[in-house]
Amino acid sequence: MKYLFLSIFTIACLCHPANGQNQPGTLLPGQKEKLLYPSLVNRFYLLKNNKPCWMGAGNESFLLRQQLIIAVDSAYYWGFAENKYHTEELSYYVNNNISDTVLLRQADRLFTDAAIALCKDLYHGYKMHPWVGYDQLSGKYEDGNNEYLLRRLLTVSTAEQFQLLIAALEPAQKEYLLLKNALREHKEKEHKDTVTMIRLSMNYFRWIHHFSFEQLIVINLPEARMRYYEKDSIIFNMKVVVGKTSTPTPRFATVCDQVILYPYWYVPRSITFNEYLPKIKRNPSWIDANNMQVIDGSGKVMDHLNMDWSSFHSGYFPYIIRQSTGCDNALGVIKFNIVTPYGVYMHDTNNKTVFLSGLRYFSHGCIRLEEPLELGNRLLAGRLDTAYLQSCFKEQKPKFMQLEKTIPVFSVYMPAAATAEGTIRYYKDIYKLLR
């Protein structure tokens, strides 16, 4: 309801100018420009041969300015901060008759800056940094995204064209449209917590799908489910196991570059010291019982039964514990390498019963896959020898298979997600990130 009130109020203000009264925050002669994207604004006018876009004298330009302010006003509806888009300054320039050429130029640039900011947020997500711990992808595509948006904005000269541009920047997939409809429904019912969940999920969706990757993998942590896309269509999805609340799976955007068959599991130091070292000190043969090995820095396998385990502690242990290959390995028979600073990856598991649970938050941070061979065969374009893996050979040396091209992988926190049946399901805030 607030959105409707603000839109009506905005239109009323546009129809009744403020008779030259200065508004708080108005950009006046002599003041320094406070643009959000000054380099993009400069680039826009360079491409436009320094011609104005918004501050023409005719009714068409007035309607274009009015449409931008209405679009900015609607930013609240999507959960964006309204004051980000120079709201007060834009209203001042619309509500007052400006004749000074310097002010007109400043105003035109301010309108352009607001339009760029709004288009960017609608196109590839609003304030994604707090919701993505590691992002290897966005920086690589930022220049291309900016150029695309500027070129689209250059085609706008009427209110109708701007309205169509704003609509075109949103995703067109059915999943997003279902979320959009759910947002409308729950805003009308004033379900604030549900609205927050939907807005976050929509924002993630904008960000993930604006790249238009040919292939991509999305792991939704609250849902504990993975989706594999080709050309923005879901090819298959599967259950996954993700991190416990004490060892949550991180959120990231990166690539999968390699598949390892019959991988070793190199036990992380935290698990070594907190869980395994006390057991080994009590009984060194625990290593044999769990198909483990102790190796030194050169990769040499040590005779663990003749080591002085009482001398080792968290401050001194110059070795690595690894688990031998095979179906008993904690990583199963296939591992998908992903490039992150967290030391996590996607992999098979030797414990398939975990996928029977509805609450699949059991790992130390890695992502266990319900159907890893299906994913592996898809990423390797049919080159995966599934019979070789299903044979569960013992003591196989790991086989490294490079992907022909890297595949983007997103680990995200979308507490609302569309189902195949066309409904929206809401998931527990398992990592308590929404508080």
Contacts in CASP RR format, 6 or more apart in sequence:
PFRMAT RR
TARGET T0000
AUTHOR 0000-0000-0000
METHOD contacts of the structure
MODEL  1
MKYLFLSIFTIACLCHPANGQNQPGTLLPGQKEKLLYPSLVNRFYLLKNN
KPCWMGAGNESFLLRQQLIIAVDSAYYWGFAENKYHTEELSYYVNNNISD
TVLLRQADRLFTDAAIALCKDLYHGYKMHPWVGYDQLSGKYEDGNNEYLL
RRLLTVSTAEQFQLLIAALEPAQKEYLLLKNALREHKEKEHKDTVTMIRL
SMNYFRWIHHFSFEQLIVINLPEARMRYYEKDSIIFNMKVVVGKTSTPTP
RFATVCDQVILYPYWYVPRSITFNEYLPKIKRNPSWIDANNMQVIDGSGK
VMDHLNMDWSSFHSGYFPYIIRQSTGCDNALGVIKFNIVTPYGVYMHDTN
NKTVFLSGLRYFSHGCIRLEEPLELGNRLLAGRLDTAYLQSCFKEQKPKF
MQLEKTIPVFSVYMPAAATAEGTIRYYKDIYKLLR
1 188 0 8 1.000
1 190 0 8 1.000
2 76 0 8 1.000
3 73 0 8 1.000
3 74 0 8 1.000
3 76 0 8 1.000
3 77 0 8 1.000
3 187 0 8 1.000
6 73 0 8 1.000
6 76 0 8 1.000
7 70 0 8 1.000
7 73 0 8 1.000
7 74 0 8 1.000
10 69 0 8 1.000
10 70 0 8 1.000
10 73 0 8 1.000
10 91 0 8 1.000
11 66 0 8 1.000
11 70 0 8 1.000
13 91 0 8 1.000
13 94 0 8 1.000
13 95 0 8 1.000
14 66 0 8 1.000
14 69 0 8 1.000
14 94 0 8 1.000
14 95 0 8 1.000
16 95 0 8 1.000
17 94 0 8 1.000
17 95 0 8 1.000
17 96 0 8 1.000
17 97 0 8 1.000
18 92 0 8 1.000
18 95 0 8 1.000
18 96 0 8 1.000
19 96 0 8 1.000
20 95 0 8 1.000
20 96 0 8 1.000
20 97 0 8 1.000
21 96 0 8 1.000
22 28 0 8 1.000
22 92 0 8 1.000
23 88 0 8 1.000
23 89 0 8 1.000
23 91 0 8 1.000
23 92 0 8 1.000
23 95 0 8 1.000
24 88 0 8 1.000
25 88 0 8 1.000
25 89 0 8 1.000
25 92 0 8 1.000
26 88 0 8 1.000
26 89 0 8 1.000
26 92 0 8 1.000
27 33 0 8 1.000
27 34 0 8 1.000
27 89 0 8 1.000
27 106 0 8 1.000
27 107 0 8 1.000
27 110 0 8 1.000
28 103 0 8 1.000
29 100 0 8 1.000
29 102 0 8 1.000
29 103 0 8 1.000
33 106 0 8 1.000
33 109 0 8 1.000
33 110 0 8 1.000
34 86 0 8 1.000
35 41 0 8 1.000
35 109 0 8 1.000
35 110 0 8 1.000
35 113 0 8 1.000
36 84 0 8 1.000
36 113 0 8 1.000
36 116 0 8 1.000
36 117 0 8 1.000
37 113 0 8 1.000
37 116 0 8 1.000
37 117 0 8 1.000
37 120 0 8 1.000
38 113 0 8 1.000
40 113 0 8 1.000
40 116 0 8 1.000
40 146 0 8 1.000
40 150 0 8 1.000
41 109 0 8 1.000
41 112 0 8 1.000
41 113 0 8 1.000
41 116 0 8 1.000
43 146 0 8 1.000
43 150 0 8 1.000
44 53 0 8 1.000
44 112 0 8 1.000
44 116 0 8 1.000
44 150 0 8 1.000
44 153 0 8 1.000
44 154 0 8 1.000
45 51 0 8 1.000
45 109 0 8 1.000
45 112 0 8 1.000
47 150 0 8 1.000
47 151 0 8 1.000
47 154 0 8 1.000
48 154 0 8 1.000
52 104 0 8 1.000
52 105 0 8 1.000
52 108 0 8 1.000
53 64 0 8 1.000
53 108 0 8 1.000
53 111 0 8 1.000
53 112 0 8 1.000
53 156 0 8 1.000
53 157 0 8 1.000
54 61 0 8 1.000
54 64 0 8 1.000
54 65 0 8 1.000
54 68 0 8 1.000
54 107 0 8 1.000
54 108 0 8 1.000
54 111 0 8 1.000
54 112 0 8 1.000
55 61 0 8 1.000
55 65 0 8 1.000
55 93 0 8 1.000
55 98 0 8 1.000
55 104 0 8 1.000
55 105 0 8 1.000
55 107 0 8 1.000
55 108 0 8 1.000
55 111 0 8 1.000
60 157 0 8 1.000
60 158 0 8 1.000
60 159 0 8 1.000
62 94 0 8 1.000
63 158 0 8 1.000
63 159 0 8 1.000
64 156 0 8 1.000
64 157 0 8 1.000
64 158 0 8 1.000
64 159 0 8 1.000
64 162 0 8 1.000
65 90 0 8 1.000
65 93 0 8 1.000
65 94 0 8 1.000
65 111 0 8 1.000
66 94 0 8 1.000
66 159 0 8 1.000
67 159 0 8 1.000
67 162 0 8 1.000
67 163 0 8 1.000
68 90 0 8 1.000
68 111 0 8 1.000
68 114 0 8 1.000
68 115 0 8 1.000
68 118 0 8 1.000
68 162 0 8 1.000
69 87 0 8 1.000
69 90 0 8 1.000
69 91 0 8 1.000
69 94 0 8 1.000
71 118 0 8 1.000
71 162 0 8 1.000
71 163 0 8 1.000
71 166 0 8 1.000
72 82 0 8 1.000
72 85 0 8 1.000
72 87 0 8 1.000
72 90 0 8 1.000
72 114 0 8 1.000
72 118 0 8 1.000
73 82 0 8 1.000
73 87 0 8 1.000
75 81 0 8 1.000
75 82 0 8 1.000
75 84 0 8 1.000
75 85 0 8 1.000
75 118 0 8 1.000
75 121 0 8 1.000
76 82 0 8 1.000
77 187 0 8 1.000
78 121 0 8 1.000
78 122 0 8 1.000
78 126 0 8 1.000
78 199 0 8 1.000
78 202 0 8 1.000
78 203 0 8 1.000
79 126 0 8 1.000
79 199 0 8 1.000
80 118 0 8 1.000
80 121 0 8 1.000
80 126 0 8 1.000
84 117 0 8 1.000
85 114 0 8 1.000
85 117 0 8 1.000
85 118 0 8 1.000
86 110 0 8 1.000
86 113 0 8 1.000
86 114 0 8 1.000
89 110 0 8 1.000
90 110 0 8 1.000
90 111 0 8 1.000
90 114 0 8 1.000
93 103 0 8 1.000
93 107 0 8 1.000
93 110 0 8 1.000
93 111 0 8 1.000
98 104 0 8 1.000
98 107 0 8 1.000
112 153 0 8 1.000
115 153 0 8 1.000
115 162 0 8 1.000
116 149 0 8 1.000
116 150 0 8 1.000
116 153 0 8 1.000
118 166 0 8 1.000
119 149 0 8 1.000
119 152 0 8 1.000
119 153 0 8 1.000
119 165 0 8 1.000
119 166 0 8 1.000
119 169 0 8 1.000
120 145 0 8 1.000
120 146 0 8 1.000
120 149 0 8 1.000
122 166 0 8 1.000
122 169 0 8 1.000
122 170 0 8 1.000
122 206 0 8 1.000
123 145 0 8 1.000
123 149 0 8 1.000
123 169 0 8 1.000
123 206 0 8 1.000
123 210 0 8 1.000
124 138 0 8 1.000
124 145 0 8 1.000
124 206 0 8 1.000
124 207 0 8 1.000
124 210 0 8 1.000
125 203 0 8 1.000
125 206 0 8 1.000
125 207 0 8 1.000
125 210 0 8 1.000
126 203 0 8 1.000
126 206 0 8 1.000
128 135 0 8 1.000
128 138 0 8 1.000
128 203 0 8 1.000
128 207 0 8 1.000
129 135 0 8 1.000
131 200 0 8 1.000
131 203 0 8 1.000
131 204 0 8 1.000
131 251 0 8 1.000
131 412 0 8 1.000
131 413 0 8 1.000
132 251 0 8 1.000
132 252 0 8 1.000
132 253 0 8 1.000
132 412 0 8 1.000
133 250 0 8 1.000
133 251 0 8 1.000
133 252 0 8 1.000
134 250 0 8 1.000
134 251 0 8 1.000
134 252 0 8 1.000
134 253 0 8 1.000
134 254 0 8 1.000
134 340 0 8 1.000
134 341 0 8 1.000
134 342 0 8 1.000
135 252 0 8 1.000
135 253 0 8 1.000
136 252 0 8 1.000
136 253 0 8 1.000
136 254 0 8 1.000
136 255 0 8 1.000
136 339 0 8 1.000
136 340 0 8 1.000
137 211 0 8 1.000
137 253 0 8 1.000
137 254 0 8 1.000
137 255 0 8 1.000
137 408 0 8 1.000
138 207 0 8 1.000
138 253 0 8 1.000
141 211 0 8 1.000
145 210 0 8 1.000
149 169 0 8 1.000
152 165 0 8 1.000
152 168 0 8 1.000
152 169 0 8 1.000
153 165 0 8 1.000
155 161 0 8 1.000
155 165 0 8 1.000
156 162 0 8 1.000
156 165 0 8 1.000
170 176 0 8 1.000
170 180 0 8 1.000
170 206 0 8 1.000
171 205 0 8 1.000
171 206 0 8 1.000
171 209 0 8 1.000
171 210 0 8 1.000
173 205 0 8 1.000
173 209 0 8 1.000
173 232 0 8 1.000
174 418 0 8 1.000
174 422 0 8 1.000
175 205 0 8 1.000
175 417 0 8 1.000
175 418 0 8 1.000
176 202 0 8 1.000
176 205 0 8 1.000
176 206 0 8 1.000
176 209 0 8 1.000
178 418 0 8 1.000
178 422 0 8 1.000
178 423 0 8 1.000
178 424 0 8 1.000
179 198 0 8 1.000
179 201 0 8 1.000
179 202 0 8 1.000
179 205 0 8 1.000
179 416 0 8 1.000
179 418 0 8 1.000
179 424 0 8 1.000
180 202 0 8 1.000
182 198 0 8 1.000
182 416 0 8 1.000
182 424 0 8 1.000
183 195 0 8 1.000
183 198 0 8 1.000
183 199 0 8 1.000
183 202 0 8 1.000
186 194 0 8 1.000
186 195 0 8 1.000
186 198 0 8 1.000
187 195 0 8 1.000
193 434 0 8 1.000
194 416 0 8 1.000
194 426 0 8 1.000
196 434 0 8 1.000
197 415 0 8 1.000
197 416 0 8 1.000
197 426 0 8 1.000
197 434 0 8 1.000
198 416 0 8 1.000
198 424 0 8 1.000
200 413 0 8 1.000
200 414 0 8 1.000
200 415 0 8 1.000
200 416 0 8 1.000
200 434 0 8 1.000
201 414 0 8 1.000
201 415 0 8 1.000
201 416 0 8 1.000
201 417 0 8 1.000
204 412 0 8 1.000
204 413 0 8 1.000
204 414 0 8 1.000
205 414 0 8 1.000
208 216 0 8 1.000
208 218 0 8 1.000
208 410 0 8 1.000
208 412 0 8 1.000
209 232 0 8 1.000
211 408 0 8 1.000
212 232 0 8 1.000
213 229 0 8 1.000
213 408 0 8 1.000
214 230 0 8 1.000
214 231 0 8 1.000
215 228 0 8 1.000
215 229 0 8 1.000
215 230 0 8 1.000
215 379 0 8 1.000
215 407 0 8 1.000
215 408 0 8 1.000
216 228 0 8 1.000
216 229 0 8 1.000
216 407 0 8 1.000
216 408 0 8 1.000
216 409 0 8 1.000
216 410 0 8 1.000
217 226 0 8 1.000
217 227 0 8 1.000
217 228 0 8 1.000
217 229 0 8 1.000
217 256 0 8 1.000
217 346 0 8 1.000
217 375 0 8 1.000
217 407 0 8 1.000
217 408 0 8 1.000
217 409 0 8 1.000
217 410 0 8 1.000
218 226 0 8 1.000
218 227 0 8 1.000
218 229 0 8 1.000
218 410 0 8 1.000
218 412 0 8 1.000
219 225 0 8 1.000
219 226 0 8 1.000
219 240 0 8 1.000
219 242 0 8 1.000
219 249 0 8 1.000
219 346 0 8 1.000
219 367 0 8 1.000
219 409 0 8 1.000
219 410 0 8 1.000
219 411 0 8 1.000
219 412 0 8 1.000
220 226 0 8 1.000
220 227 0 8 1.000
220 412 0 8 1.000
220 413 0 8 1.000
220 414 0 8 1.000
220 417 0 8 1.000
221 242 0 8 1.000
221 248 0 8 1.000
221 249 0 8 1.000
221 251 0 8 1.000
221 411 0 8 1.000
221 412 0 8 1.000
221 413 0 8 1.000
221 430 0 8 1.000
221 431 0 8 1.000
222 413 0 8 1.000
222 414 0 8 1.000
222 415 0 8 1.000
222 427 0 8 1.000
222 428 0 8 1.000
222 429 0 8 1.000
222 430 0 8 1.000
222 431 0 8 1.000
223 414 0 8 1.000
223 417 0 8 1.000
223 425 0 8 1.000
223 427 0 8 1.000
224 239 0 8 1.000
224 240 0 8 1.000
224 241 0 8 1.000
224 242 0 8 1.000
224 358 0 8 1.000
224 359 0 8 1.000
224 360 0 8 1.000
224 361 0 8 1.000
225 237 0 8 1.000
225 238 0 8 1.000
225 239 0 8 1.000
225 240 0 8 1.000
225 417 0 8 1.000
226 237 0 8 1.000
226 238 0 8 1.000
226 239 0 8 1.000
226 240 0 8 1.000
226 346 0 8 1.000
226 367 0 8 1.000
226 369 0 8 1.000
226 375 0 8 1.000
227 234 0 8 1.000
227 236 0 8 1.000
227 237 0 8 1.000
228 234 0 8 1.000
228 235 0 8 1.000
228 236 0 8 1.000
228 237 0 8 1.000
228 375 0 8 1.000
228 378 0 8 1.000
229 235 0 8 1.000
235 378 0 8 1.000
236 371 0 8 1.000
236 374 0 8 1.000
236 378 0 8 1.000
238 369 0 8 1.000
238 370 0 8 1.000
238 371 0 8 1.000
238 374 0 8 1.000
238 375 0 8 1.000
239 355 0 8 1.000
239 360 0 8 1.000
239 370 0 8 1.000
240 346 0 8 1.000
240 360 0 8 1.000
240 367 0 8 1.000
240 368 0 8 1.000
240 369 0 8 1.000
240 370 0 8 1.000
241 349 0 8 1.000
241 354 0 8 1.000
241 355 0 8 1.000
241 360 0 8 1.000
241 361 0 8 1.000
241 362 0 8 1.000
241 363 0 8 1.000
241 367 0 8 1.000
241 368 0 8 1.000
242 248 0 8 1.000
242 249 0 8 1.000
242 360 0 8 1.000
242 361 0 8 1.000
242 363 0 8 1.000
242 365 0 8 1.000
242 367 0 8 1.000
243 249 0 8 1.000
243 361 0 8 1.000
243 362 0 8 1.000
243 363 0 8 1.000
243 364 0 8 1.000
243 365 0 8 1.000
243 366 0 8 1.000
244 361 0 8 1.000
244 362 0 8 1.000
244 363 0 8 1.000
244 364 0 8 1.000
244 365 0 8 1.000
245 361 0 8 1.000
245 430 0 8 1.000
245 431 0 8 1.000
245 432 0 8 1.000
247 363 0 8 1.000
247 364 0 8 1.000
247 365 0 8 1.000
248 365 0 8 1.000
248 431 0 8 1.000
249 344 0 8 1.000
249 363 0 8 1.000
249 365 0 8 1.000
249 366 0 8 1.000
249 367 0 8 1.000
249 411 0 8 1.000
250 340 0 8 1.000
250 342 0 8 1.000
250 344 0 8 1.000
250 365 0 8 1.000
250 411 0 8 1.000
251 411 0 8 1.000
251 412 0 8 1.000
251 413 0 8 1.000
252 340 0 8 1.000
252 342 0 8 1.000
252 409 0 8 1.000
252 410 0 8 1.000
252 411 0 8 1.000
253 408 0 8 1.000
253 409 0 8 1.000
253 410 0 8 1.000
253 411 0 8 1.000
254 338 0 8 1.000
254 339 0 8 1.000
254 340 0 8 1.000
254 408 0 8 1.000
254 409 0 8 1.000
255 338 0 8 1.000
255 339 0 8 1.000
255 406 0 8 1.000
255 407 0 8 1.000
255 408 0 8 1.000
255 409 0 8 1.000
256 336 0 8 1.000
256 337 0 8 1.000
256 338 0 8 1.000
256 346 0 8 1.000
256 379 0 8 1.000
256 403 0 8 1.000
256 406 0 8 1.000
256 407 0 8 1.000
256 409 0 8 1.000
257 337 0 8 1.000
257 338 0 8 1.000
257 339 0 8 1.000
257 402 0 8 1.000
257 403 0 8 1.000
257 406 0 8 1.000
258 336 0 8 1.000
258 337 0 8 1.000
258 400 0 8 1.000
258 401 0 8 1.000
258 402 0 8 1.000
258 403 0 8 1.000
259 334 0 8 1.000
259 335 0 8 1.000
259 336 0 8 1.000
259 337 0 8 1.000
259 376 0 8 1.000
259 379 0 8 1.000
259 380 0 8 1.000
259 384 0 8 1.000
259 400 0 8 1.000
259 401 0 8 1.000
259 403 0 8 1.000
260 334 0 8 1.000
260 335 0 8 1.000
260 336 0 8 1.000
260 337 0 8 1.000
260 398 0 8 1.000
260 399 0 8 1.000
260 400 0 8 1.000
260 401 0 8 1.000
261 333 0 8 1.000
261 334 0 8 1.000
261 388 0 8 1.000
261 389 0 8 1.000
261 396 0 8 1.000
261 398 0 8 1.000
261 399 0 8 1.000
261 401 0 8 1.000
262 325 0 8 1.000
262 326 0 8 1.000
262 329 0 8 1.000
262 333 0 8 1.000
262 389 0 8 1.000
262 393 0 8 1.000
262 396 0 8 1.000
262 397 0 8 1.000
262 398 0 8 1.000
262 399 0 8 1.000
263 325 0 8 1.000
263 329 0 8 1.000
263 331 0 8 1.000
263 332 0 8 1.000
263 333 0 8 1.000
263 334 0 8 1.000
263 335 0 8 1.000
263 347 0 8 1.000
263 398 0 8 1.000
264 322 0 8 1.000
264 323 0 8 1.000
264 324 0 8 1.000
264 325 0 8 1.000
264 329 0 8 1.000
264 398 0 8 1.000
265 322 0 8 1.000
265 323 0 8 1.000
265 329 0 8 1.000
265 330 0 8 1.000
265 331 0 8 1.000
266 320 0 8 1.000
266 321 0 8 1.000
266 322 0 8 1.000
267 276 0 8 1.000
267 292 0 8 1.000
267 320 0 8 1.000
267 321 0 8 1.000
267 322 0 8 1.000
267 323 0 8 1.000
268 343 0 8 1.000
268 364 0 8 1.000
270 364 0 8 1.000
271 364 0 8 1.000
272 317 0 8 1.000
272 321 0 8 1.000
273 313 0 8 1.000
273 314 0 8 1.000
273 317 0 8 1.000
276 286 0 8 1.000
276 321 0 8 1.000
277 309 0 8 1.000
277 312 0 8 1.000
277 313 0 8 1.000
277 314 0 8 1.000
277 317 0 8 1.000
279 286 0 8 1.000
280 286 0 8 1.000
280 287 0 8 1.000
280 304 0 8 1.000
280 309 0 8 1.000
281 309 0 8 1.000
281 310 0 8 1.000
281 312 0 8 1.000
284 304 0 8 1.000
284 305 0 8 1.000
284 307 0 8 1.000
284 309 0 8 1.000
285 305 0 8 1.000
286 292 0 8 1.000
287 293 0 8 1.000
287 294 0 8 1.000
287 304 0 8 1.000
287 321 0 8 1.000
290 323 0 8 1.000
291 323 0 8 1.000
291 324 0 8 1.000
291 326 0 8 1.000
291 328 0 8 1.000
291 329 0 8 1.000
292 321 0 8 1.000
292 322 0 8 1.000
292 323 0 8 1.000
292 324 0 8 1.000
293 301 0 8 1.000
293 302 0 8 1.000
293 304 0 8 1.000
293 321 0 8 1.000
293 322 0 8 1.000
293 323 0 8 1.000
293 324 0 8 1.000
294 301 0 8 1.000
294 302 0 8 1.000
294 304 0 8 1.000
294 307 0 8 1.000
294 319 0 8 1.000
294 320 0 8 1.000
294 321 0 8 1.000
295 301 0 8 1.000
295 302 0 8 1.000
295 319 0 8 1.000
295 320 0 8 1.000
295 321 0 8 1.000
295 322 0 8 1.000
296 302 0 8 1.000
296 318 0 8 1.000
296 319 0 8 1.000
296 320 0 8 1.000
297 318 0 8 1.000
297 319 0 8 1.000
297 320 0 8 1.000
299 320 0 8 1.000
302 319 0 8 1.000
323 329 0 8 1.000
323 330 0 8 1.000
323 331 0 8 1.000
324 394 0 8 1.000
324 395 0 8 1.000
325 333 0 8 1.000
325 394 0 8 1.000
325 395 0 8 1.000
325 396 0 8 1.000
325 397 0 8 1.000
325 398 0 8 1.000
326 332 0 8 1.000
326 333 0 8 1.000
326 392 0 8 1.000
326 393 0 8 1.000
326 394 0 8 1.000
326 395 0 8 1.000
326 396 0 8 1.000
327 333 0 8 1.000
327 350 0 8 1.000
327 392 0 8 1.000
328 350 0 8 1.000
329 350 0 8 1.000
330 349 0 8 1.000
330 350 0 8 1.000
331 347 0 8 1.000
331 348 0 8 1.000
331 349 0 8 1.000
332 347 0 8 1.000
332 348 0 8 1.000
332 349 0 8 1.000
332 350 0 8 1.000
332 372 0 8 1.000
333 348 0 8 1.000
333 389 0 8 1.000
333 390 0 8 1.000
333 392 0 8 1.000
334 347 0 8 1.000
334 348 0 8 1.000
334 372 0 8 1.000
334 373 0 8 1.000
334 376 0 8 1.000
334 389 0 8 1.000
335 345 0 8 1.000
335 346 0 8 1.000
335 347 0 8 1.000
335 348 0 8 1.000
336 345 0 8 1.000
336 346 0 8 1.000
336 347 0 8 1.000
336 369 0 8 1.000
336 372 0 8 1.000
336 375 0 8 1.000
336 376 0 8 1.000
336 379 0 8 1.000
337 345 0 8 1.000
338 344 0 8 1.000
338 345 0 8 1.000
338 346 0 8 1.000
338 409 0 8 1.000
342 365 0 8 1.000
344 365 0 8 1.000
344 366 0 8 1.000
344 367 0 8 1.000
345 366 0 8 1.000
345 367 0 8 1.000
346 366 0 8 1.000
346 367 0 8 1.000
346 368 0 8 1.000
346 369 0 8 1.000
346 372 0 8 1.000
346 375 0 8 1.000
346 409 0 8 1.000
347 366 0 8 1.000
347 367 0 8 1.000
347 368 0 8 1.000
347 369 0 8 1.000
347 372 0 8 1.000
348 368 0 8 1.000
348 369 0 8 1.000
348 372 0 8 1.000
348 373 0 8 1.000
349 368 0 8 1.000
349 369 0 8 1.000
354 360 0 8 1.000
354 362 0 8 1.000
354 368 0 8 1.000
355 370 0 8 1.000
361 430 0 8 1.000
367 411 0 8 1.000
369 375 0 8 1.000
373 384 0 8 1.000
373 386 0 8 1.000
373 389 0 8 1.000
373 390 0 8 1.000
376 384 0 8 1.000
377 383 0 8 1.000
377 384 0 8 1.000
377 386 0 8 1.000
379 403 0 8 1.000
379 407 0 8 1.000
380 401 0 8 1.000
380 403 0 8 1.000
381 404 0 8 1.000
383 401 0 8 1.000
384 401 0 8 1.000
413 431 0 8 1.000
413 433 0 8 1.000
415 426 0 8 1.000
415 427 0 8 1.000
415 428 0 8 1.000
415 429 0 8 1.000
415 434 0 8 1.000
416 424 0 8 1.000
416 425 0 8 1.000
416 426 0 8 1.000
416 427 0 8 1.000
417 424 0 8 1.000
417 425 0 8 1.000
417 427 0 8 1.000
418 424 0 8 1.000
418 425 0 8 1.000
419 425 0 8 1.000
429 435 0 8 1.000
END
